[in-house]
Amino acid sequence: MNPMPHPDHPDADVLNAFAEHALSGAERLRIVAHLGDCERCREIVFLSRAVAEPVMAAGPAVRPEQRPDRHLGWFFGAFARWRVALIPAAALASAGAIVLWVHFRPVPTRPETARPAQQTASARASAPSQGLEQTAPPLALADPDHYVGNSARSATASKPNQAGQISGLQPKSAVPPAIGISDMKQLSSAAPDMGDTAGQQRAANPIPLDAHSASLARYAPPPEPVSPPSVVTFSAQTAVEPQRQGGANRLASGIKAAATGAGAAPAAPAPAPPPPNILALHGSLVSPPMGGPSPVAGKMQSGTEAAPQPLNEFAVMRLARRAKLPSGLITVSSAALLNRLIAVDSAGSVFLSEDGGKHWDSIPAQWSGKALAVQAPPLAPRSSMTAAKTQNAVLAPESTEVMIAGAADESPNSVPAPPPRQAGANAPPLPDKSLPESQPVGKAAPPGPDLLFRLVTNRHEVWVSDDGKAWRRQ
Amino acid sequence: MPAELAPAAPCAIASALVDDLWRTCEAEACGLTRAEFEQILLRIGMAQNLSLAAGLAAEATPGQQAACFAALRMSDLVLARACAGGSERAWERFIALYREPLFRAGIAITGNETLGRELVDSLYAELYGLTVRDGERRCPLNSFSGRGSLIGWLRTTLAQRHVDRHRRTRREQPLEESTERAAPPADSAPQPDQLALPLLAEAVSEALDKEGPEEKLLLASYYLDGRKLHEIAAVLGVHEATVSRKLKRVTGALRKQIVRGLERRGMSRREAEEALDTDPRDLTAGIDNGGPDRDHLHLKELLQSSQSGAFKE
């Protein structure tokens, strides 16, 4: 590099044109080559450029093609200088925000979501036997996630303020509809898409409960079973109050009949109510309790029994609380039978776990449509019920204990003992075909050949399986 | 008609183009008649050859003529030519537009208000044509081609005058302000590193010769002139980060070239890398430009700069 000035220095016009990026490629290259060797011309260019900065920005624009990365302003200059610190700082801030969001994201806890399985079973047991038999449930399925809402409503009817948030439900009205009636209205209006709507609503509307409501829901009697002639034929014309009362009466009579074995026909000439599990299936459609005690709740308390809590309920409870299905979706229905857990996610996929929910296997759909809910026949409850608001008991306490004890010996993967049952809430599970009718309620019943998982699809089909893997249409 | 407005070649500018330029250039405000303006356009076009190949200017279409003039700052050019032609109205317009900016530029260049105004006044006198050469009034404004802005040309002219004056007066500084390099003792035996100096100088010169013109300008501006990255970026018309990356790349490549050059000249790699620690003041071949110590210090920084070091901005 020869710093001695060249004899043919470019004049001020050329140097200015270079400084303003107004030279063509060849001429510019020539000037650049000269400037690399000539300190004098470099000094002139840099000096004129330094002086021209504030005016050049407001002056006539130079040809854009000659100014690829021109003066970008103070912001970019500051960014260019501090980019070494800004970029890592921004990355750290983003990572920290993500960690905080994941950490503090409210995880919906469903400690009581499994409860409905017990209450659903008890509701089934309390329903008129023949009515329930006839209806045979496509709807006789436990849906812990949503049954809690219903039971919470019925249980906390006198304390509406303590009911947990139940999003996605109908807005509160002056007269809370009978539990299940609004479900039926919704069903009738959305019959073709009942399953999809329910599944979508369940997926979209979780039902978290506060501790008090959850505890109340735990011992709440099952909701009034509604009586659709079929899965989708619930009438929207059903009045609220009368139906509620009628339904409660039917439930009470049915339960009593089941307990006595008389199989008395329900007093009301209404069709046999379906298992209350339909409420769990569409629990998001039911509005939260309002105002004072719900007549239904009162009726339930006086005349009906609290659903017994089958042994497998806690397995289901644990499942519902901790289940992390491979699909990543929430569990909308689950059931446990012996050492097998079946879970249905919000997309209708079915999963099986044989190790208490630690590992899940996806069950290929052998049915058409998508699964909505799964149920397993409840085994006898373990412990005696504790006193609760409901005072109805169907099963004899001693039989309950025996069943629980027997059930406890069955599975090595024993689930935690269920909480003390409500007094009088030893209603036998809803009779279904899986249990022989002659089997005395309350006795320890070893798993028999009729212990089957029952799966309901959105095609209103019922599929059963004894191992959760191979399913056949019932 | 002034000599500057005489037609240079037998070609004509399209009338519509003249009308359009007459309007956009505010030629009437410069005190020009239409004929004078047309002549100015003709001279400008011929000076640029209408942006066409040689000999084709006479056959330029109106579109080509328009394209030629569109690439120029016609309003500044017309004003400059009108001033050079002695139009008083043009000078009034010139003073109104550029007097204060020029004074600010002069003060910024010299760093002193008095010197700045003196510098500007001397330029004004020359621009106004007080300089007579060979009996003919000379005006530097005639050298303005319109490719850059007139105010930029004026600043560059001021800077040029200032630099030339400074370079003349710099060589007149007292002896005690010259370099303080101590003369080596005469009877000292040549140190081992002194034997490598010629090799190093050759290697450095060879490596620098291989660099492209922009790389040389980059190295010279940063290491010899001590310019900052944003200053270099403004001159080259790129982003400051681009200059930094390019400088880093060029510096690293230059170091490798110098080391390889020294290895080719018989030095080991370790010796070659140690030679980079040589004081650049000891290098004489093609490095010493007689400038102040800062040149040597910056060149030392070039030779010894780490590849991972950050460039001063």
Interface residues (C-beta under 8 A of the other chain):
Chain A: M1 N2 P3 M4 D11 A12 D13 L15 N16 A17 A19 E20 H21 A22 L23 L29 V32 A33 L35 G36 D37 E39 R40 R42 E43 I44 V45 F46 L47 S48 R49 A50 V51 A52 E53 V55 M56 G59 P60 R63 Q66 R67 P68 D69 R70 H71 L72 F76 G77 A80 R81 R83
Chain B: A71 R73 P101 A105 A108 I109 P140 S143 F144 S145 R147 G148 S149 I151 G152 W153 R155 T156 T157 L158 A159 Q160 H162 V163 D164 R167 S205 L208 P213 E214 E215 K216 L217 L219 A220 S221 L224 D225 R227 H230 E231 A233 A234 V235 G237 V238 H239 E240 A241 T242 G286 I287 N289 G291 D295 E313
